[in-house]
């Protein structure tokens, strides 16, 4: 969930605060209830702000700029071949152990070494602001083509729009009156809460629905097709166009067949990896002892 484009920090707060808050306001003073347009604005503001500290944004950036000086050793010779080529304004140094503190913990009583971070973070923040402005500009240019001409569906937004669809009374929503919604909410929520309780009381057996894979082997050399029940994917698929869902399955199977056929002919195209073919090829070469 932390790698998704719909931040859970926004969705959880929006669900647990906005819905109960509107229900209470509807009982006390209906004129104070947030209407659908206001709720969408609140969610969009939270969506944008929660995307910045996400795992795929600031989470990767901070770790990446802190890594070079911390992981430099005499064996890898980064100080000789890498560190001299890195701009001083982009990467904080480890002159007084600041990056060691970042990865291993700051000694008790020591101040936070802001002076080591201030410069790089300021320059990277300017780049991120420019990136955000360019992204907004691109969306503004493409919006008419996407929305009015092609009439594309946006599954991540469809869930929020369904959550904010109002019923007859202020603070009441259409989803509250659908049994299918309550069934879809209760089953995964029960499993998640049960597993959370199992973290603290080990007598409770874990329900391994989210982690248990079922594999289908097509033959020697062909990658096994791994399947598991994922309620989050089911929820996403509910709001997704059927043509898009079919294309996901179709091109996945094409990739499996292509990998298997190439392997039978003795030509490898690398392993399947979520980070891309370059990392996959490096990993495969290291496994064979080539790197």
C-alpha positions as a Markdown table, in Angstrom:
| # | Residue | x | y | z |
|---|---|---|---|---|
| 1 | Unk | 0.0 | 0.0 | 0.0 |
| 2 | Unk | 2.9 | 2.4 | 0.7 |
| 3 | Unk | 4.0 | 2.2 | -2.9 |
| 4 | Unk | 0.6 | 3.0 | -4.4 |
| 5 | Unk | -0.3 | 6.3 | -6.1 |
| 6 | Unk | -3.2 | 6.8 | -3.6 |
| 7 | Unk | -1.5 | 7.6 | -0.3 |
| 8 | Unk | -2.9 | 5.6 | 2.6 |
| 9 | Unk | -2.1 | 8.5 | 4.9 |
| 10 | Unk | -4.7 | 10.5 | 3.1 |
| 11 | Unk | -7.3 | 7.8 | 2.5 |
| 12 | Unk | -7.3 | 6.6 | 6.1 |
| 13 | Unk | -7.6 | 10.0 | 7.6 |
| 14 | Unk | -10.3 | 11.0 | 5.0 |
| 15 | Unk | -12.3 | 7.8 | 5.8 |
| 16 | Unk | -12.0 | 7.8 | 9.6 |
| 17 | Unk | -12.4 | 11.6 | 10.1 |
| 18 | Unk | -14.4 | 12.9 | 7.2 |
| 19 | Unk | -17.2 | 10.4 | 7.3 |
| 20 | Unk | -17.8 | 10.3 | 11.1 |
| 21 | Unk | -17.3 | 14.1 | 11.3 |
| 22 | Unk | -20.0 | 14.7 | 8.7 |
| 23 | Unk | -22.3 | 12.2 | 10.4 |
| 24 | Unk | -22.0 | 14.1 | 13.7 |
| 25 | Unk | -22.4 | 17.5 | 12.0 |
| 26 | Unk | -25.5 | 16.2 | 10.2 |
| 27 | Unk | -27.1 | 15.4 | 13.6 |
| 28 | Unk | -26.0 | 18.5 | 15.4 |
| 29 | Unk | -26.2 | 21.3 | 12.7 |
| 30 | Unk | -26.9 | 20.2 | 9.1 |
| 31 | Unk | -25.7 | 23.6 | 7.7 |
| 32 | Unk | -22.2 | 22.8 | 8.8 |
| 33 | Unk | -22.0 | 19.5 | 6.9 |
| 34 | Unk | -19.2 | 19.4 | 4.2 |
| 35 | Unk | -20.8 | 18.8 | 0.8 |
| 36 | Unk | -19.4 | 16.6 | -1.9 |
| 37 | Unk | -17.5 | 19.4 | -3.7 |
| 38 | Unk | -15.9 | 20.5 | -0.4 |
| 39 | Unk | -15.0 | 16.9 | 0.5 |
| 40 | Unk | -13.3 | 16.4 | -2.9 |
| 41 | Unk | -11.3 | 19.6 | -2.4 |
| 42 | Unk | -10.2 | 18.4 | 1.1 |
| 43 | Unk | -9.2 | 15.1 | -0.3 |
| 44 | Unk | -7.2 | 16.5 | -3.2 |
| 45 | Unk | -5.3 | 18.8 | -0.9 |
| 46 | Unk | -4.5 | 15.9 | 1.4 |
| 47 | Unk | -3.6 | 13.7 | -1.7 |
| 48 | Unk | -1.0 | 16.2 | -2.9 |
| 49 | Unk | 0.5 | 16.8 | 0.5 |
| 50 | Unk | 0.7 | 13.1 | 1.4 |
| 51 | Unk | 2.4 | 12.3 | -1.9 |
| 52 | Unk | 5.4 | 14.4 | -1.0 |
| 53 | Unk | 6.6 | 12.3 | 2.1 |
| 54 | Unk | 5.6 | 9.0 | 0.4 |
| 55 | Unk | 7.9 | 6.0 | 0.1 |
| 56 | Unk | 8.5 | 6.6 | -3.6 |
| 57 | Unk | 9.2 | 10.3 | -3.3 |
| 58 | Unk | 11.0 | 11.9 | -0.3 |
| 59 | Unk | 11.5 | 8.4 | 1.2 |
| 60 | Unk | 13.8 | 7.4 | -1.7 |
| 61 | Unk | 15.3 | 10.8 | -2.1 |
| 62 | Unk | 16.6 | 11.2 | 1.5 |
| 63 | Unk | 18.0 | 7.7 | 1.6 |
| 64 | Unk | 19.7 | 8.1 | -1.8 |
| 65 | Unk | 21.5 | 11.4 | -1.1 |
| 66 | Unk | 22.6 | 10.1 | 2.3 |
| 67 | Unk | 24.0 | 6.8 | 1.0 |
| 68 | Unk | 27.2 | 7.6 | -1.0 |
| 69 | Unk | 29.3 | 8.9 | 1.9 |
| 70 | Unk | 27.9 | 6.4 | 4.4 |
| 71 | Unk | 28.5 | 3.3 | 2.2 |
| 72 | Unk | 31.9 | 4.4 | 0.9 |
| 73 | Unk | 34.6 | 2.0 | 2.0 |
| 74 | Unk | 38.2 | 1.2 | 1.1 |
| 75 | Unk | 37.0 | -1.9 | -0.7 |
| 76 | Unk | 34.6 | -0.3 | -3.1 |
| 77 | Unk | 36.9 | 2.8 | -3.6 |
| 78 | Unk | 33.9 | 5.2 | -3.8 |
| 79 | Unk | 36.0 | 8.0 | -2.4 |
| 80 | Unk | 38.4 | 7.6 | -5.4 |
| 81 | Unk | 35.9 | 7.0 | -8.2 |
| 82 | Unk | 32.5 | 8.4 | -7.1 |
| 83 | Unk | 32.5 | 10.9 | -4.3 |
| 84 | Unk | 34.8 | 13.4 | -6.1 |
| 85 | Unk | 32.3 | 13.5 | -9.0 |
| 86 | Unk | 29.3 | 14.3 | -6.8 |
| 87 | Unk | 28.3 | 17.9 | -6.4 |
| 88 | Unk | 28.7 | 19.2 | -2.9 |
| 89 | Unk | 25.4 | 21.0 | -3.0 |
| 90 | Unk | 23.5 | 17.8 | -3.9 |
| 91 | Unk | 24.9 | 15.2 | -1.4 |
| 92 | Unk | 25.5 | 15.8 | 2.3 |
| 93 | Unk | 28.9 | 14.7 | 3.5 |
| 94 | Unk | 29.8 | 12.5 | 6.4 |
| 95 | Unk | 32.6 | 14.7 | 7.8 |
| 96 | Unk | 31.5 | 14.5 | 11.4 |
| 97 | Unk | 29.5 | 11.3 | 11.2 |
| 98 | Unk | 26.2 | 13.0 | 10.2 |
| 99 | Unk | 25.2 | 10.3 | 7.7 |
| 100 | Unk | 26.3 | 7.6 | 10.2 |
| 101 | Unk | 23.8 | 9.1 | 12.6 |
| 102 | Unk | 21.2 | 9.1 | 10.0 |
| 103 | Unk | 21.4 | 5.3 | 9.3 |
| 104 | Unk | 22.5 | 4.1 | 12.8 |
| 105 | Unk | 20.9 | 6.6 | 15.1 |
| 106 | Unk | 22.0 | 9.9 | 16.7 |
| 107 | Unk | 23.9 | 9.7 | 20.0 |
| 108 | Unk | 21.9 | 10.7 | 23.0 |
| 109 | Unk | 22.1 | 14.4 | 23.7 |
| 110 | Unk | 23.7 | 15.4 | 20.4 |
| 111 | Unk | 21.9 | 18.1 | 18.3 |
| 112 | Unk | 20.4 | 17.4 | 15.0 |
| 113 | Unk | 23.1 | 18.2 | 12.3 |
| 114 | Unk | 21.0 | 20.6 | 10.3 |
| 115 | Unk | 24.0 | 22.3 | 8.8 |
| 116 | Unk | 24.9 | 19.1 | 6.9 |
| 117 | Unk | 21.4 | 18.8 | 5.5 |
| 118 | Unk | 20.3 | 22.3 | 4.9 |
| 119 | Unk | 22.1 | 23.0 | 1.7 |
| 120 | Unk | 21.3 | 19.7 | -0.2 |
| 121 | Unk | 17.6 | 19.8 | 1.0 |
| 122 | Unk | 17.2 | 23.4 | -0.2 |
| 123 | Unk | 18.5 | 22.7 | -3.7 |
| 124 | Unk | 16.5 | 19.4 | -4.0 |
| 125 | Unk | 13.4 | 21.3 | -2.8 |
| 126 | Unk | 13.8 | 23.8 | -5.5 |
| 127 | Unk | 14.0 | 21.0 | -8.1 |
| 128 | Unk | 10.9 | 19.3 | -6.6 |
| 129 | Unk | 8.9 | 22.5 | -6.7 |
| 130 | Unk | 9.9 | 23.0 | -10.4 |
| 131 | Unk | 9.0 | 19.3 | -11.1 |
| 132 | Unk | 5.6 | 19.8 | -9.4 |
| 133 | Unk | 4.9 | 23.0 | -11.5 |
| 134 | Unk | 5.8 | 21.2 | -14.7 |
| 135 | Unk | 3.6 | 18.2 | -13.8 |
| 136 | Unk | 0.6 | 20.5 | -13.1 |
| 137 | Unk | 1.2 | 22.3 | -16.4 |
| 138 | Unk | 1.4 | 19.0 | -18.3 |
| 139 | Unk | -1.9 | 17.8 | -16.7 |
| 140 | Unk | -3.5 | 21.1 | -17.6 |
| 141 | Unk | -2.5 | 20.7 | -21.2 |
| 142 | Unk | -3.6 | 17.1 | -21.5 |
| 143 | Unk | -6.8 | 17.4 | -19.4 |
| 144 | Unk | -9.1 | 18.3 | -22.3 |
| 145 | Unk | -7.9 | 15.5 | -24.4 |
| 146 | Unk | -8.1 | 12.9 | -21.6 |
| 147 | Unk | -11.4 | 14.0 | -20.0 |
| 148 | Unk | -13.5 | 15.4 | -22.8 |
| 149 | Unk | -12.3 | 13.7 | -25.9 |
| 150 | Unk | -11.1 | 10.3 | -24.8 |
| 151 | Unk | -13.3 | 10.2 | -21.7 |
| 152 | Unk | -10.7 | 8.3 | -19.7 |
| 153 | Unk | -11.6 | 6.7 | -16.4 |
| 154 | Unk | -9.4 | 7.4 | -13.4 |
| 155 | Unk | -9.9 | 4.4 | -11.0 |
| 156 | Unk | -8.1 | 6.0 | -8.1 |
| 157 | Unk | -10.4 | 9.0 | -8.2 |
| 158 | Unk | -13.5 | 6.9 | -8.7 |
| 159 | Unk | -13.3 | 5.4 | -5.3 |
| 160 | Unk | -13.2 | 8.8 | -3.6 |
| 161 | Unk | -16.1 | 10.0 | -5.8 |
| 162 | Unk | -18.1 | 7.0 | -4.7 |
| 163 | Unk | -17.3 | 7.7 | -1.1 |
| 164 | Unk | -18.6 | 11.2 | -1.3 |
| 165 | Unk | -21.8 | 10.5 | -3.2 |
| 166 | Unk | -24.5 | 12.1 | -1.1 |
| 167 | Unk | -27.8 | 10.6 | -0.1 |
| 168 | Unk | -31.0 | 12.4 | 0.8 |
| 169 | Unk | -29.9 | 13.7 | 4.2 |
| 170 | Unk | -26.9 | 15.9 | 5.0 |
| 171 | Unk | -23.9 | 13.9 | 6.2 |
| 172 | Unk | -25.4 | 10.7 | 4.8 |
| 173 | Unk | -23.8 | 8.8 | 1.8 |
| 174 | Unk | -25.1 | 6.4 | -0.7 |
| 175 | Unk | -22.5 | 3.7 | 0.1 |
| 176 | Unk | -23.9 | 3.5 | 3.7 |
| 177 | Unk | -27.1 | 1.9 | 2.2 |
| 178 | Unk | -25.4 | -0.8 | 0.1 |
| 179 | Unk | -25.0 | -4.2 | 1.6 |
| 180 | Unk | -22.3 | -5.1 | -0.9 |
| 181 | Unk | -20.2 | -2.3 | 0.3 |
| 182 | Unk | -20.4 | -3.4 | 3.9 |
| 183 | Unk | -19.6 | -6.9 | 2.9 |
| 184 | Unk | -16.5 | -5.8 | 0.9 |
| 185 | Unk | -15.4 | -3.6 | 3.8 |
| 186 | Unk | -16.0 | -6.1 | 6.6 |
| 187 | Unk | -14.1 | -9.1 | 5.2 |
| 188 | Unk | -10.7 | -7.5 | 4.5 |
| 189 | Unk | -11.0 | -5.3 | 7.6 |
| 190 | Unk | -11.6 | -8.3 | 9.8 |
| 191 | Unk | -8.6 | -10.2 | 8.3 |
| 192 | Unk | -6.3 | -7.1 | 8.7 |
| 193 | Unk | -7.4 | -6.5 | 12.3 |
| 194 | Unk | -7.0 | -10.2 | 13.2 |
| 195 | Unk | -3.5 | -10.3 | 11.8 |
| 196 | Unk | -2.6 | -7.1 | 13.7 |
| 197 | Unk | -3.8 | -8.7 | 16.9 |
| 198 | Unk | -1.7 | -11.7 | 16.1 |
| 199 | Unk | 1.4 | -9.5 | 16.1 |
| 200 | Unk | 0.9 | -8.9 | 19.9 |
| 201 | Unk | -0.8 | -12.2 | 20.9 |
| 202 | Unk | 1.0 | -15.1 | 19.1 |
| 203 | Unk | -1.7 | -17.6 | 20.1 |
| 204 | Unk | -3.8 | -16.2 | 17.3 |
| 205 | Unk | -3.1 | -17.9 | 14.0 |
| 206 | Unk | -2.3 | -15.7 | 11.1 |
| 207 | Unk | -4.8 | -15.5 | 8.1 |
| 208 | Unk | -2.3 | -15.6 | 5.2 |
| 209 | Unk | -4.6 | -14.3 | 2.5 |
| 210 | Unk | -2.5 | -11.4 | 1.4 |
| 211 | Unk | 0.8 | -13.4 | 1.4 |
| 212 | Unk | -0.1 | -16.9 | 0.3 |
| 213 | Unk | 0.7 | -17.4 | -3.4 |
| 214 | Unk | -0.6 | -20.1 | -5.7 |
| 215 | Unk | 1.6 | -21.0 | -8.7 |
| 216 | Unk | 0.8 | -22.5 | -12.1 |
| 217 | Unk | 3.7 | -24.0 | -13.9 |
| 218 | Unk | 3.5 | -24.0 | -17.7 |
| 219 | Unk | 6.6 | -26.0 | -18.3 |
| 220 | Unk | 10.4 | -26.1 | -18.1 |
| 221 | Unk | 11.8 | -22.6 | -18.8 |
| 222 | Unk | 8.5 | -20.8 | -18.5 |
| 223 | Unk | 8.1 | -18.5 | -15.5 |
| 224 | Unk | 5.5 | -19.7 | -13.0 |
| 225 | Unk | 2.3 | -17.7 | -12.9 |
| 226 | Unk | 1.9 | -16.6 | -9.3 |
| 227 | Unk | -1.6 | -15.8 | -8.1 |
| 228 | Unk | -3.0 | -14.6 | -4.8 |
| 229 | Unk | -6.2 | -13.0 | -3.5 |
| 230 | Unk | -5.6 | -9.3 | -2.9 |
| 231 | Unk | -8.6 | -7.2 | -1.7 |
| 232 | Unk | -6.9 | -3.9 | -2.6 |
| 233 | Unk | -6.5 | -5.0 | -6.2 |
| 234 | Unk | -10.1 | -6.2 | -6.3 |
| 235 | Unk | -11.2 | -2.8 | -5.1 |
| 236 | Unk | -9.0 | -1.1 | -7.8 |
| 237 | Unk | -10.3 | -3.4 | -10.5 |
| 238 | Unk | -13.9 | -2.7 | -9.6 |
| 239 | Unk | -13.5 | 0.9 | -10.8 |
| 240 | Unk | -11.2 | 0.0 | -13.8 |
| 241 | Unk | -12.3 | -0.3 | -17.4 |
| 242 | Unk | -12.6 | -3.9 | -18.5 |
| 243 | Unk | -10.5 | -3.3 | -21.6 |
| 244 | Unk | -7.6 | -2.1 | -19.4 |
| 245 | Unk | -8.0 | -5.1 | -17.0 |
| 246 | Unk | -7.9 | -7.4 | -20.0 |
| 247 | Unk | -4.8 | -5.8 | -21.3 |
| 248 | Unk | -3.0 | -6.3 | -18.0 |
| 249 | Unk | -3.7 | -10.0 | -18.2 |
| 250 | Unk | -3.0 | -10.3 | -21.9 |
| 251 | Unk | 0.4 | -8.6 | -21.9 |
| 252 | Unk | 1.4 | -10.4 | -18.7 |
| 253 | Unk | 0.7 | -13.8 | -20.4 |
| 254 | Unk | 2.5 | -12.6 | -23.5 |
| 255 | Unk | 5.6 | -11.8 | -21.4 |
| 256 | Unk | 5.5 | -15.2 | -19.7 |
| 257 | Unk | 5.3 | -17.0 | -23.1 |
| 258 | Unk | 8.0 | -14.8 | -24.5 |
| 259 | Unk | 10.4 | -15.5 | -21.6 |
| 260 | Unk | 9.7 | -19.2 | -21.8 |
| 261 | Unk | 10.2 | -19.5 | -25.6 |
| 262 | Unk | 13.4 | -17.5 | -25.4 |
| 263 | Unk | 14.7 | -19.6 | -22.6 |
| 264 | Unk | 14.0 | -22.8 | -24.5 |
| 265 | Unk | 16.1 | -21.5 | -27.4 |
| 266 | Unk | 18.9 | -20.6 | -25.0 |
| 267 | Unk | 18.5 | -16.8 | -25.0 |
| 268 | Unk | 17.8 | -15.1 | -21.7 |
| 269 | Unk | 16.0 | -11.7 | -21.4 |
| 270 | Unk | 16.5 | -11.5 | -17.7 |
| 271 | Unk | 14.4 | -12.2 | -14.7 |
| 272 | Unk | 11.1 | -10.5 | -14.0 |
| 273 | Unk | 11.7 | -7.6 | -11.6 |
| 274 | Unk | 9.5 | -4.7 | -10.5 |
| 275 | Unk | 12.5 | -2.3 | -10.7 |
| 276 | Unk | 13.2 | -2.7 | -14.4 |
| 277 | Unk | 15.3 | -4.8 | -16.7 |
| 278 | Unk | 18.6 | -3.1 | -16.0 |
| 279 | Unk | 18.5 | -4.0 | -12.3 |
| 280 | Unk | 17.2 | -7.4 | -13.2 |
| 281 | Unk | 20.1 | -8.1 | -15.6 |
| 282 | Unk | 22.6 | -6.9 | -12.9 |
| 283 | Unk | 21.1 | -9.2 | -10.3 |
| 284 | Unk | 21.0 | -12.1 | -12.7 |
| 285 | Unk | 24.7 | -11.6 | -13.7 |
| 286 | Unk | 25.7 | -11.4 | -10.0 |
| 287 | Unk | 23.8 | -14.7 | -9.3 |
| 288 | Unk | 25.8 | -16.4 | -12.1 |
| 289 | Unk | 29.1 | -15.0 | -10.7 |
| 290 | Unk | 29.7 | -12.6 | -13.7 |
| 291 | Unk | 29.7 | -9.5 | -11.5 |
